[in-house]
Amino acid sequence: MQDLFRSFWWMVFPLSWFVFDGYHRWLADRARRDAVELLKTYAKSGREPPAELLARLDAR
């Protein structure tokens, strides 16, 4: 097992990149879903959503 780690120690870096990228994408998706839910509440109440909210959805 130690030989395997010594041969492939550098794999820790790409694997951690995949984990962090997946986490970042999950957070971005969660933020986008929250913005869409907020937009739905504005639509139900008949109010105009703020320009910042619409810009946030268009930016991605």
LOMI-988488 format. One line per field, with one value per atom (N, C-alpha, C): atom name; residue number from 1; y, x, z. Coordinates in Angstrom, 1 decimal. Each point is the difference from the previous one (the first is absolute). Example, Ala and Ser with C-alpha at 12.3 -4.5 7.8 and 13.67 -1.06 7.14 Angstrom:
! residues 2
at = N	CA	C	N	CA	C .
i = 1	1	1	2	2	2 .
y = -5.7	1.2	1.2	1.1	1.1	1.1 .
x = 13.2	-0.9	0.9	-0.4	0.9	-0.8 .
z = 7.8	0.0	0.0	-0.7	0.0	0.8 .
This chain:
! residues 60
at = N	CA	C	N	CA	C	N	CA	C	N	CA	C	N	CA	C	N	CA	C	N	CA	C	N	CA	C	N	CA	C	N	CA	C	N	CA	C	N	CA	C	N	CA	C	N	CA	C	N	CA	C	N	CA	C	N	CA	C	N	CA	C	N	CA	C	N	CA	C	N	CA	C	N	CA	C	N	CA	C	N	CA	C	N	CA	C	N	CA	C	N	CA	C	N	CA	C	N	CA	C	N	CA	C	N	CA	C	N	CA	C	N	CA	C	N	CA	C	N	CA	C	N	CA	C	N	CA	C	N	CA	C	N	CA	C	N	CA	C	N	CA	C	N	CA	C	N	CA	C	N	CA	C	N	CA	C	N	CA	C	N	CA	C	N	CA	C	N	CA	C	N	CA	C	N	CA	C	N	CA	C	N	CA	C	N	CA	C	N	CA	C	N	CA	C	N	CA	C	N	CA	C	N	CA	C	N	CA	C .
i = 1	1	1	2	2	2	3	3	3	4	4	4	5	5	5	6	6	6	7	7	7	8	8	8	9	9	9	10	10	10	11	11	11	12	12	12	13	13	13	14	14	14	15	15	15	16	16	16	17	17	17	18	18	18	19	19	19	20	20	20	21	21	21	22	22	22	23	23	23	24	24	24	25	25	25	26	26	26	27	27	27	28	28	28	29	29	29	30	30	30	31	31	31	32	32	32	33	33	33	34	34	34	35	35	35	36	36	36	37	37	37	38	38	38	39	39	39	40	40	40	41	41	41	42	42	42	43	43	43	44	44	44	45	45	45	46	46	46	47	47	47	48	48	48	49	49	49	50	50	50	51	51	51	52	52	52	53	53	53	54	54	54	55	55	55	56	56	56	57	57	57	58	58	58	59	59	59	60	60	60 .
y = -1.2	1.2	1.3	-0.1	1.2	0.2	-1.1	0.2	0.7	-0.4	0.6	1.5	0.3	1.5	0.7	-0.6	0.7	0.2	-0.9	0.1	1.0	0.1	0.8	1.2	0.5	1.0	1.3	0.2	1.2	0.0	-1.2	-0.1	0.7	0.3	0.7	1.4	0.6	1.3	0.0	-0.8	0.0	-0.5	-1.0	-0.5	1.1	0.8	1.0	1.1	0.3	0.9	-0.4	-1.3	-0.5	0.1	-0.2	0.1	1.4	0.9	1.4	0.6	-0.4	0.5	-0.5	-1.3	-0.5	0.8	0.3	0.7	1.4	0.7	1.3	0.0	-1.0	-0.1	-0.2	-0.8	-0.3	1.3	0.8	1.3	0.9	0.1	0.9	-0.4	-1.3	-0.5	0.3	-0.2	0.4	1.5	0.8	1.5	0.3	-0.6	0.2	-0.4	-1.2	-0.5	1.0	0.5	0.9	1.3	0.5	1.2	-0.3	-1.2	-0.3	-0.1	-0.5	-0.1	1.4	0.9	1.4	0.7	-0.3	0.5	-0.5	-1.2	-0.6	0.7	0.4	0.7	1.4	0.6	1.3	-0.1	-1.0	-0.2	-0.3	-0.8	-0.3	1.2	0.9	1.2	1.1	-0.2	1.0	1.2	-0.1	1.1	-0.2	1.1	0.0	-0.4	-1.0	-0.3	1.0	0.1	1.0	-0.3	1.0	-0.2	-0.9	0.1	-0.8	-1.5	-0.3	-1.4	-0.6	0.8	-0.4	0.0	0.9	0.1	-1.3	-0.3	-1.2	-1.3	-0.1	-1.2	0.1	1.2	0.1	-0.2	0.2	0.0	-1.4	-1.0	-1.4	-0.6 .
x = 0.8	-0.8	0.9	1.1	0.9	0.6	0.3	0.6	-1.0	-1.3	-1.0	-0.1	0.0	-0.1	1.3	1.1	1.2	0.1	-0.6	-0.1	-1.0	-1.1	-1.1	-0.4	1.0	-0.3	-0.6	0.5	-0.4	-1.5	-0.6	-1.4	-0.9	0.5	-0.8	-0.4	0.8	-0.3	-1.1	0.0	-1.1	-1.3	0.1	-1.2	-0.7	0.9	-0.6	-0.6	0.6	-0.6	-1.4	-0.2	-1.3	-1.0	0.4	-0.9	-0.4	1.0	-0.3	-0.8	0.2	-0.8	-1.4	-0.2	-1.3	-0.8	0.7	-0.6	-0.4	0.9	-0.2	-1.2	-0.1	-1.2	-1.3	0.1	-1.2	-0.5	1.0	-0.4	-0.6	0.6	-0.5	-1.4	-0.2	-1.4	-1.0	0.4	-0.8	-0.4	1.0	-0.3	-0.9	0.2	-0.9	-1.4	-0.2	-1.3	-0.7	0.8	-0.6	-0.5	0.8	-0.4	-1.2	-0.2	-1.2	-1.2	0.2	-1.1	-0.4	0.9	-0.3	-0.7	0.4	-0.7	-1.4	-0.2	-1.4	-0.9	0.6	-0.8	-0.3	0.9	-0.3	-1.1	0.0	-1.0	-1.4	0.0	-1.3	-0.6	0.8	-0.5	-0.3	0.4	-0.2	0.9	1.1	0.9	1.2	0.6	1.1	1.3	0.7	1.3	1.0	0.9	1.1	1.0	0.5	0.9	1.3	0.4	1.2	-0.3	-1.3	-0.3	0.0	-0.6	0.0	1.4	0.8	1.4	0.8	-0.3	0.6	-0.3	-1.3	-0.4	0.6	0.2	0.5	1.5	0.7	1.4	0.6	-0.8	0.5	-0.3 .
z = 0.0	0.0	0.0	0.7	0.0	-1.3	-0.7	-1.4	-0.9	0.1	-0.8	0.3	1.3	0.3	-0.5	0.1	-0.4	-1.5	-0.7	-1.5	-0.5	0.8	-0.5	1.0	0.7	1.0	-0.7	-1.2	-0.7	-0.4	0.0	-0.4	1.1	1.1	1.0	-0.5	-0.8	-0.5	-1.0	-1.1	-0.9	0.7	0.9	0.6	0.9	0.7	0.8	-0.8	-1.2	-0.9	-0.5	-0.3	-0.4	1.2	1.2	1.1	0.2	0.0	0.3	-1.2	-1.2	-1.1	0.1	0.3	0.2	1.1	1.1	1.1	-0.5	-0.7	-0.5	-1.0	-0.9	-0.9	0.8	1.0	0.8	0.7	0.5	0.7	-1.1	-1.2	-1.0	-0.4	-0.1	-0.4	1.1	1.2	1.2	0.0	-0.3	0.0	-1.1	-1.2	-1.1	0.3	0.6	0.3	1.0	1.0	0.9	-0.7	-0.9	-0.8	-0.8	-0.6	-0.7	0.9	1.2	0.9	0.4	0.2	0.4	-1.1	-1.3	-1.1	-0.1	0.3	0.0	1.1	1.1	1.0	-0.4	-0.7	-0.6	-1.0	-0.9	-1.0	0.6	1.1	0.7	0.6	0.5	0.7	-1.0	-1.2	-1.1	0.1	0.7	0.1	-1.0	-0.3	-0.9	0.8	-0.5	0.7	-0.2	1.0	-0.2	-1.1	-0.6	-1.1	0.3	1.3	0.4	0.0	0.3	0.0	-1.5	-0.9	-1.4	-0.6	0.4	-0.5	0.6	1.2	0.6	-0.8	-0.5	-0.7	-1.5	-0.5	-1.4	0.0	1.1	0.0	-0.2	0.3	-0.1	-1.3 .
